[in-house]
């Protein structure tokens, strides 16, 4: 910055000296005057570049400061599955619903507590030309391994606990460990999006278009929509992915289908708008997204996130396969589901070894018929 100020002083001195010099109306004078204009122009350009760089640095620091991160290795320890295929990537995506702060405002303060309402393990095969998203129903009864909570306190293992209760009790690292233990799949990265920030993300896009083959009734505070195509704003989108009653069979399994449909629609919207080719739009989207983002420590910076996103550019949302973890209704509590075997075992084996998921592994007894 000192050099820039000095250059500006030199330019001012030169301008003052020019006023004191004789008239330069001849050919030589015009050349000298042209060189001075060029130097002043380059000086102005240099100042503009510095200002732009300063703004870019501020923007980077602002966005980078939005991101929270969790050190999975320290929180989980060494008790983790080995990575089978070096070039493949497995990313656990959680949609958290803290029902506090901005989320409480979305619910008018009627619901309290914290939970993870959406969980998807996204598998990107070696080559990164396609992806598979495996949704884990929140009501699935699972074994929670011993782990550490957000404060580093030990949490004892337990059988037959609801999957979405693990987040509220022990935090995201314990959710990652649970998924690893139940699947045998090494989770490379973890991304958590807070629902209140999700609303801002959709609004930054200008909305997302979805198509329904049957109407939503709006039961129990859900979204009311006719069958057909709709452009949803942020608040409507939030209600859409939360909708359980008033659509399909009213189960959490039906809601998973809506969440997967919306994720595909949002990814398609980002691609159609060429967000990465529009700096202003990209900044708005990044600002909205990073405000609600928590990642593992390896993705805990804007640079790391950008590099990872760049490496995923070959993945076409229209070809992404969405699968629900095969589950069956629990015999003791029919309001809960349990992992269905051998279907789930076949699914996780395919993901671990970076192979196509067989048709037999996509059949969920709870959705049979």
LUMVEX-997045 format. One record per residue (C-alpha): residue in one letter; y, z, x. Coordinates in nm, 3 decimals. Each point is the difference from the previous one (the first is absolute). Layout:
<recs>
type=A c2=Y c3=Z c1=X
...
</recs>
This chain:
<recs>
type=X c2=0.000 c3=0.000 c1=0.000
type=X c2=0.235 c3=0.067 c1=0.298
type=X c2=-0.054 c3=-0.359 c1=0.120
type=X c2=0.091 c3=-0.131 c1=-0.345
type=X c2=0.322 c3=0.204 c1=-0.009
type=X c2=0.086 c3=-0.123 c1=0.351
type=X c2=-0.061 c3=-0.358 c1=-0.101
type=X c2=0.224 c3=0.047 c1=-0.303
type=X c2=0.277 c3=0.138 c1=0.225
type=X c2=-0.035 c3=-0.300 c1=0.232
type=X c2=0.027 c3=-0.235 c1=-0.296
type=X c2=0.318 c3=0.177 c1=-0.118
type=X c2=0.152 c3=-0.018 c1=0.350
type=X c2=-0.084 c3=-0.367 c1=0.025
type=X c2=0.158 c3=-0.069 c1=-0.338
type=X c2=0.321 c3=0.180 c1=0.111
type=X c2=0.006 c3=-0.194 c1=0.326
type=X c2=-0.040 c3=-0.326 c1=-0.189
type=X c2=0.320 c3=0.069 c1=-0.192
type=X c2=0.188 c3=0.043 c1=0.329
type=X c2=-0.137 c3=-0.320 c1=0.158
type=X c2=0.186 c3=-0.335 c1=-0.024
type=X c2=-0.094 c3=-0.252 c1=-0.269
type=X c2=-0.337 c3=-0.163 c1=0.064
type=X c2=0.037 c3=-0.311 c1=-0.211
type=X c2=-0.145 c3=-0.234 c1=0.266
type=X c2=-0.367 c3=-0.090 c1=0.045
type=X c2=-0.059 c3=0.280 c1=0.249
type=X c2=0.164 c3=0.248 c1=-0.234
type=X c2=-0.222 c3=-0.106 c1=-0.290
type=X c2=-0.315 c3=0.051 c1=0.216
type=X c2=0.117 c3=0.347 c1=0.106
type=X c2=0.087 c3=0.089 c1=-0.360
type=X c2=-0.345 c3=-0.128 c1=-0.112
type=X c2=-0.173 c3=0.220 c1=0.259
type=X c2=0.199 c3=0.305 c1=-0.120
type=X c2=-0.096 c3=-0.069 c1=-0.364
type=X c2=-0.365 c3=-0.033 c1=0.108
type=X c2=0.014 c3=0.332 c1=0.190
type=X c2=0.164 c3=0.179 c1=-0.292
type=X c2=-0.256 c3=-0.153 c1=-0.237
type=X c2=-0.284 c3=0.121 c1=0.219
type=X c2=0.159 c3=0.345 c1=0.014
type=X c2=0.023 c3=0.017 c1=-0.380
type=X c2=-0.361 c3=-0.117 c1=-0.026
type=X c2=-0.107 c3=0.269 c1=0.247
type=X c2=0.177 c3=0.268 c1=-0.204
type=X c2=-0.164 c3=-0.125 c1=-0.321
type=X c2=-0.341 c3=0.004 c1=0.166
type=X c2=0.058 c3=0.357 c1=0.116
type=X c2=0.110 c3=0.104 c1=-0.348
type=X c2=-0.303 c3=-0.170 c1=-0.154
type=X c2=-0.227 c3=0.166 c1=0.254
type=X c2=0.159 c3=0.334 c1=-0.075
type=X c2=-0.059 c3=-0.051 c1=-0.372
type=X c2=-0.359 c3=-0.104 c1=0.071
type=X c2=-0.054 c3=0.312 c1=0.209
type=X c2=0.144 c3=0.216 c1=-0.277
type=X c2=-0.225 c3=-0.174 c1=-0.253
type=X c2=-0.302 c3=0.051 c1=0.223
type=X c2=0.075 c3=0.370 c1=0.053
type=X c2=0.062 c3=0.045 c1=-0.373
type=X c2=-0.327 c3=-0.164 c1=-0.105
type=X c2=-0.196 c3=0.160 c1=0.282
type=X c2=0.129 c3=0.342 c1=-0.104
type=X c2=-0.129 c3=-0.055 c1=-0.354
type=X c2=-0.365 c3=-0.001 c1=0.109
type=X c2=-0.212 c3=0.315 c1=0.012
type=X c2=-0.326 c3=-0.001 c1=0.193
type=X c2=-0.322 c3=0.198 c1=0.041
type=X c2=-0.204 c3=0.026 c1=0.321
type=X c2=-0.348 c3=-0.066 c1=-0.137
type=X c2=-0.186 c3=0.062 c1=0.326
type=X c2=0.155 c3=0.344 c1=0.040
type=X c2=-0.044 c3=0.090 c1=-0.368
type=X c2=-0.358 c3=-0.126 c1=-0.031
type=X c2=-0.137 c3=0.054 c1=0.350
type=X c2=-0.290 c3=-0.186 c1=0.158
type=X c2=-0.230 c3=0.012 c1=-0.302
type=X c2=0.066 c3=-0.360 c1=-0.100
type=X c2=-0.214 c3=-0.314 c1=-0.040
type=X c2=-0.013 c3=-0.244 c1=0.290
type=X c2=0.177 c3=-0.331 c1=-0.040
type=X c2=-0.261 c3=-0.277 c1=-0.036
type=X c2=0.204 c3=-0.323 c1=0.015
type=X c2=0.295 c3=0.023 c1=0.240
type=X c2=0.209 c3=-0.276 c1=-0.160
type=X c2=-0.029 c3=0.122 c1=-0.360
type=X c2=0.246 c3=0.242 c1=-0.158
type=X c2=-0.050 c3=0.260 c1=-0.275
type=X c2=0.311 c3=0.140 c1=-0.164
type=X c2=-0.010 c3=0.283 c1=-0.255
type=X c2=0.284 c3=-0.046 c1=-0.248
type=X c2=0.096 c3=0.298 c1=-0.220
type=X c2=0.243 c3=0.007 c1=-0.288
type=X c2=0.120 c3=0.359 c1=-0.019
type=X c2=0.148 c3=0.161 c1=-0.308
type=X c2=0.160 c3=0.326 c1=0.114
type=X c2=0.159 c3=0.064 c1=-0.342
type=X c2=0.286 c3=0.162 c1=0.187
type=X c2=0.347 c3=-0.118 c1=0.097
type=X c2=0.052 c3=-0.364 c1=-0.094
type=X c2=-0.347 c3=-0.018 c1=-0.152
type=X c2=0.079 c3=0.293 c1=-0.229
type=X c2=0.307 c3=-0.187 c1=-0.122
type=X c2=-0.221 c3=-0.296 c1=-0.088
type=X c2=-0.214 c3=0.235 c1=-0.211
type=X c2=0.301 c3=0.194 c1=-0.136
type=X c2=-0.135 c3=0.311 c1=0.172
type=X c2=-0.296 c3=0.025 c1=-0.238
type=X c2=-0.279 c3=-0.004 c1=0.260
type=X c2=-0.029 c3=0.204 c1=0.319
type=X c2=-0.232 c3=0.003 c1=0.298
type=X c2=-0.097 c3=-0.261 c1=0.256
type=X c2=-0.279 c3=-0.251 c1=-0.003
type=X c2=-0.113 c3=-0.340 c1=0.125
type=X c2=-0.029 c3=-0.231 c1=-0.299
type=X c2=-0.092 c3=-0.319 c1=0.186
type=X c2=-0.236 c3=-0.047 c1=0.293
type=X c2=-0.105 c3=-0.332 c1=0.150
type=X c2=-0.181 c3=-0.069 c1=0.324
type=X c2=0.125 c3=-0.342 c1=0.108
type=X c2=-0.233 c3=-0.180 c1=0.241
type=X c2=0.149 c3=-0.283 c1=0.207
type=X c2=-0.282 c3=-0.187 c1=0.179
type=X c2=0.016 c3=-0.121 c1=0.356
type=X c2=0.221 c3=-0.310 c1=0.001
type=X c2=0.223 c3=0.151 c1=-0.272
type=X c2=-0.013 c3=-0.296 c1=-0.236
type=X c2=-0.111 c3=0.194 c1=-0.309
type=X c2=-0.033 c3=0.357 c1=-0.125
type=X c2=-0.207 c3=0.219 c1=-0.230
type=X c2=0.142 c3=0.299 c1=-0.187
type=X c2=-0.246 c3=0.269 c1=-0.113
type=X c2=0.143 c3=0.236 c1=-0.262
type=X c2=-0.133 c3=0.355 c1=-0.019
type=X c2=0.025 c3=0.149 c1=-0.352
type=X c2=0.202 c3=0.320 c1=0.006
type=X c2=-0.249 c3=0.181 c1=-0.229
type=X c2=-0.294 c3=-0.062 c1=0.237
type=X c2=-0.188 c3=0.318 c1=0.090
type=X c2=-0.040 c3=0.009 c1=0.378
type=X c2=-0.081 c3=0.237 c1=0.285
type=X c2=0.315 c3=0.114 c1=0.175
type=X c2=-0.068 c3=0.061 c1=0.371
type=X c2=0.149 c3=0.292 c1=0.186
type=X c2=0.347 c3=-0.103 c1=0.116
type=X c2=0.351 c3=0.118 c1=0.076
type=X c2=0.283 c3=0.003 c1=-0.251
type=X c2=0.363 c3=-0.104 c1=0.058
type=X c2=0.074 c3=0.329 c1=0.177
type=X c2=-0.304 c3=-0.021 c1=0.228
type=X c2=-0.194 c3=0.264 c1=-0.197
type=X c2=-0.374 c3=-0.046 c1=-0.039
type=X c2=-0.127 c3=-0.112 c1=-0.341
type=X c2=-0.368 c3=0.068 c1=-0.069
type=X c2=-0.235 c3=-0.277 c1=-0.108
type=X c2=-0.096 c3=-0.020 c1=-0.368
type=X c2=-0.234 c3=-0.202 c1=-0.220
type=X c2=0.079 c3=-0.175 c1=-0.326
type=X c2=0.379 c3=0.004 c1=0.023
type=X c2=0.218 c3=-0.266 c1=-0.160
type=X c2=0.112 c3=-0.254 c1=0.256
type=X c2=0.369 c3=0.018 c1=-0.094
type=X c2=0.004 c3=0.382 c1=0.033
type=X c2=-0.052 c3=-0.027 c1=0.376
type=X c2=0.350 c3=-0.132 c1=0.060
type=X c2=0.168 c3=0.282 c1=-0.192
type=X c2=-0.207 c3=0.268 c1=0.173
type=X c2=-0.011 c3=-0.122 c1=0.358
type=X c2=0.216 c3=-0.309 c1=0.045
type=X c2=-0.055 c3=-0.359 c1=0.110
type=X c2=-0.193 c3=0.066 c1=0.322
type=X c2=-0.272 c3=0.175 c1=-0.199
type=X c2=-0.012 c3=-0.296 c1=-0.241
type=X c2=-0.054 c3=-0.231 c1=0.299
type=X c2=-0.279 c3=0.224 c1=0.130
type=X c2=-0.163 c3=0.009 c1=-0.343
type=X c2=0.003 c3=-0.380 c1=-0.026
type=X c2=-0.142 c3=-0.032 c1=0.352
type=X c2=-0.278 c3=0.249 c1=-0.075
type=X c2=-0.099 c3=-0.161 c1=-0.330
type=X c2=0.014 c3=-0.359 c1=0.129
type=X c2=-0.080 c3=0.016 c1=0.371
type=X c2=0.298 c3=-0.234 c1=0.048
type=X c2=0.255 c3=0.080 c1=0.270
type=X c2=0.348 c3=0.004 c1=-0.154
type=X c2=0.233 c3=-0.167 c1=0.250
type=X c2=0.322 c3=0.062 c1=-0.188
type=X c2=0.133 c3=0.200 c1=-0.291
type=X c2=0.292 c3=-0.094 c1=-0.223
type=X c2=0.132 c3=0.220 c1=-0.282
type=X c2=0.259 c3=-0.124 c1=-0.248
type=X c2=0.176 c3=0.253 c1=-0.222
type=X c2=0.020 c3=-0.120 c1=-0.361
type=X c2=0.375 c3=0.062 c1=-0.026
type=X c2=0.053 c3=-0.227 c1=0.300
type=X c2=-0.237 c3=-0.254 c1=-0.151
type=X c2=0.248 c3=-0.037 c1=-0.287
type=X c2=0.278 c3=-0.077 c1=0.249
type=X c2=-0.221 c3=-0.249 c1=0.180
type=X c2=-0.054 c3=-0.203 c1=-0.317
type=X c2=0.371 c3=0.011 c1=-0.086
type=X c2=0.084 c3=-0.122 c1=0.351
type=X c2=-0.223 c3=-0.302 c1=-0.071
type=X c2=0.181 c3=-0.065 c1=-0.326
type=X c2=-0.313 c3=0.073 c1=-0.201
type=X c2=-0.364 c3=-0.105 c1=-0.004
type=X c2=-0.174 c3=-0.235 c1=-0.246
type=X c2=-0.330 c3=0.101 c1=-0.159
type=X c2=-0.217 c3=-0.159 c1=-0.267
type=X c2=-0.206 c3=0.196 c1=-0.253
type=X c2=-0.290 c3=-0.145 c1=-0.194
type=X c2=0.036 c3=0.273 c1=-0.262
type=X c2=0.285 c3=0.228 c1=-0.113
type=X c2=0.086 c3=0.349 c1=0.122
type=X c2=0.057 c3=0.238 c1=-0.289
type=X c2=0.229 c3=0.244 c1=0.180
type=X c2=-0.221 c3=0.296 c1=-0.096
type=X c2=0.078 c3=0.340 c1=0.158
type=X c2=0.321 c3=-0.118 c1=0.166
type=X c2=-0.151 c3=-0.311 c1=0.153
type=X c2=0.162 c3=-0.340 c1=0.019
type=X c2=0.006 c3=-0.208 c1=-0.320
type=X c2=-0.044 c3=-0.374 c1=0.060
type=X c2=-0.127 c3=-0.295 c1=-0.199
type=X c2=-0.269 c3=-0.224 c1=0.145
type=X c2=0.149 c3=-0.269 c1=0.221
type=X c2=0.230 c3=-0.024 c1=0.304
type=X c2=0.268 c3=0.261 c1=0.072
type=X c2=0.260 c3=0.058 c1=0.272
type=X c2=-0.004 c3=0.375 c1=0.075
type=X c2=0.276 c3=0.203 c1=0.164
type=X c2=-0.067 c3=0.303 c1=0.216
type=X c2=-0.033 c3=0.260 c1=-0.275
type=X c2=-0.215 c3=-0.229 c1=-0.215
type=X c2=-0.221 c3=-0.076 c1=0.301
type=X c2=-0.048 c3=0.370 c1=0.064
type=X c2=-0.112 c3=0.050 c1=-0.359
type=X c2=-0.224 c3=-0.305 c1=0.030
type=X c2=-0.199 c3=0.136 c1=0.296
type=X c2=-0.017 c3=0.346 c1=-0.156
type=X c2=-0.120 c3=-0.127 c1=-0.339
type=X c2=-0.337 c3=0.136 c1=-0.101
type=X c2=-0.002 c3=0.048 c1=-0.376
type=X c2=0.091 c3=-0.286 c1=-0.227
type=X c2=-0.161 c3=-0.273 c1=0.209
type=X c2=-0.364 c3=-0.100 c1=0.032
type=X c2=-0.238 c3=0.293 c1=-0.035
type=X c2=0.269 c3=0.254 c1=0.088
type=X c2=-0.187 c3=0.115 c1=0.310
type=X c2=0.111 c3=0.043 c1=0.358
type=X c2=-0.234 c3=-0.287 c1=0.086
type=X c2=0.206 c3=-0.228 c1=-0.222
type=X c2=0.319 c3=0.116 c1=0.168
type=X c2=-0.141 c3=-0.102 c1=0.338
type=X c2=-0.017 c3=-0.357 c1=-0.126
type=X c2=0.369 c3=0.013 c1=-0.093
type=X c2=0.093 c3=0.143 c1=0.340
type=X c2=-0.192 c3=-0.270 c1=0.184
type=X c2=0.156 c3=-0.269 c1=-0.220
type=X c2=0.348 c3=0.135 c1=0.068
type=X c2=-0.057 c3=0.022 c1=0.377
type=X c2=-0.099 c3=-0.367 c1=0.006
type=X c2=0.304 c3=-0.093 c1=-0.212
type=X c2=0.238 c3=0.190 c1=0.229
type=X c2=-0.145 c3=-0.154 c1=0.318
type=X c2=0.030 c3=-0.344 c1=-0.158
type=X c2=0.362 c3=0.074 c1=-0.093
type=X c2=0.082 c3=0.091 c1=0.360
type=X c2=-0.159 c3=-0.321 c1=0.122
type=X c2=0.168 c3=-0.221 c1=-0.265
type=X c2=0.344 c3=0.141 c1=0.079
type=X c2=-0.049 c3=-0.062 c1=0.374
type=X c2=0.127 c3=0.352 c1=0.059
type=X c2=-0.066 c3=-0.020 c1=0.374
type=X c2=0.226 c3=-0.307 c1=0.020
type=X c2=0.293 c3=0.171 c1=-0.173
type=X c2=0.148 c3=0.280 c1=0.217
type=X c2=0.214 c3=0.154 c1=-0.275
type=X c2=-0.285 c3=0.012 c1=-0.249
type=X c2=-0.241 c3=0.120 c1=0.266
type=X c2=0.235 c3=0.288 c1=0.087
type=X c2=0.029 c3=0.108 c1=-0.366
type=X c2=-0.375 c3=-0.010 c1=-0.037
type=X c2=-0.058 c3=0.183 c1=0.329
type=X c2=0.254 c3=0.268 c1=-0.089
type=X c2=-0.162 c3=0.063 c1=-0.338
type=X c2=-0.350 c3=-0.009 c1=0.145
type=X c2=0.050 c3=0.219 c1=0.305
type=X c2=0.174 c3=0.274 c1=-0.201
type=X c2=-0.327 c3=0.067 c1=-0.178
type=X c2=-0.236 c3=-0.069 c1=0.290
type=X c2=-0.231 c3=0.227 c1=0.197
type=X c2=-0.233 c3=-0.155 c1=0.258
type=X c2=-0.231 c3=0.096 c1=0.280
type=X c2=0.179 c3=0.060 c1=0.330
type=X c2=-0.098 c3=-0.341 c1=0.141
type=X c2=0.194 c3=-0.170 c1=-0.280
type=X c2=0.271 c3=0.264 c1=-0.003
type=X c2=0.282 c3=-0.222 c1=0.125
type=X c2=0.176 c3=-0.303 c1=-0.139
type=X c2=-0.107 c3=-0.209 c1=0.299
type=X c2=-0.367 c3=0.091 c1=-0.044
type=X c2=0.016 c3=-0.071 c1=-0.373
type=X c2=0.170 c3=-0.334 c1=0.059
type=X c2=-0.257 c3=-0.100 c1=0.263
type=X c2=-0.284 c3=0.097 c1=-0.232
type=X c2=0.154 c3=-0.193 c1=-0.290
type=X c2=0.044 c3=-0.302 c1=0.225
type=X c2=-0.367 c3=0.014 c1=0.096
type=X c2=-0.090 c3=-0.006 c1=-0.372
type=X c2=0.202 c3=-0.312 c1=-0.084
type=X c2=-0.314 c3=-0.213 c1=-0.022
type=X c2=-0.134 c3=0.205 c1=-0.294
type=X c2=0.062 c3=-0.182 c1=-0.329
type=X c2=0.037 c3=0.245 c1=-0.294
type=X c2=-0.156 c3=-0.256 c1=-0.233
type=X c2=-0.326 c3=0.016 c1=0.198
type=X c2=-0.015 c3=0.379 c1=0.030
type=X c2=-0.315 c3=0.140 c1=-0.153
type=X c2=0.038 c3=0.317 c1=-0.208
type=X c2=-0.306 c3=0.219 c1=-0.058
type=X c2=-0.043 c3=0.338 c1=-0.163
type=X c2=-0.230 c3=0.242 c1=0.177
type=X c2=-0.321 c3=-0.006 c1=-0.207
type=X c2=-0.020 c3=0.319 c1=-0.205
type=X c2=-0.209 c3=0.140 c1=-0.286
type=X c2=0.093 c3=0.260 c1=-0.259
type=X c2=-0.098 c3=0.350 c1=0.108
type=X c2=-0.294 c3=0.145 c1=-0.193
type=X c2=0.149 c3=0.350 c1=-0.007
type=X c2=0.361 c3=-0.094 c1=-0.080
type=X c2=0.029 c3=-0.341 c1=-0.170
type=X c2=0.378 c3=0.008 c1=0.059
type=X c2=-0.064 c3=-0.038 c1=0.373
type=X c2=-0.175 c3=-0.265 c1=0.208
type=X c2=-0.219 c3=0.016 c1=0.309
type=X c2=-0.066 c3=-0.257 c1=0.272
type=X c2=-0.271 c3=-0.244 c1=-0.111
type=X c2=-0.278 c3=-0.074 c1=0.245
type=X c2=-0.127 c3=-0.230 c1=0.143
type=X c2=0.300 c3=-0.214 c1=-0.103
type=X c2=0.258 c3=0.211 c1=0.186
type=X c2=-0.217 c3=0.017 c1=0.312
type=X c2=-0.023 c3=-0.382 c1=0.003
type=X c2=0.376 c3=-0.028 c1=-0.043
type=X c2=0.086 c3=0.236 c1=0.285
type=X c2=-0.257 c3=-0.161 c1=0.230
type=X c2=0.165 c3=-0.340 c1=-0.055
type=X c2=0.347 c3=0.142 c1=0.071
type=X c2=-0.116 c3=0.185 c1=0.311
type=X c2=-0.158 c3=-0.311 c1=0.147
type=X c2=0.274 c3=-0.243 c1=-0.105
type=X c2=-0.230 c3=-0.198 c1=-0.228
type=X c2=0.055 c3=-0.147 c1=-0.348
type=X c2=-0.071 c3=0.253 c1=-0.276
type=X c2=-0.317 c3=-0.100 c1=-0.190
type=X c2=0.021 c3=-0.047 c1=-0.377
type=X c2=-0.244 c3=0.288 c1=-0.054
type=X c2=0.247 c3=0.239 c1=0.168
type=X c2=0.277 c3=-0.086 c1=-0.246
type=X c2=-0.181 c3=0.116 c1=-0.312
type=X c2=0.116 c3=0.335 c1=-0.132
type=X c2=-0.238 c3=0.165 c1=-0.249
type=X c2=0.295 c3=0.175 c1=-0.162
type=X c2=0.137 c3=-0.339 c1=-0.100
type=X c2=-0.329 c3=-0.164 c1=-0.093
type=X c2=0.018 c3=-0.210 c1=-0.313
</recs>
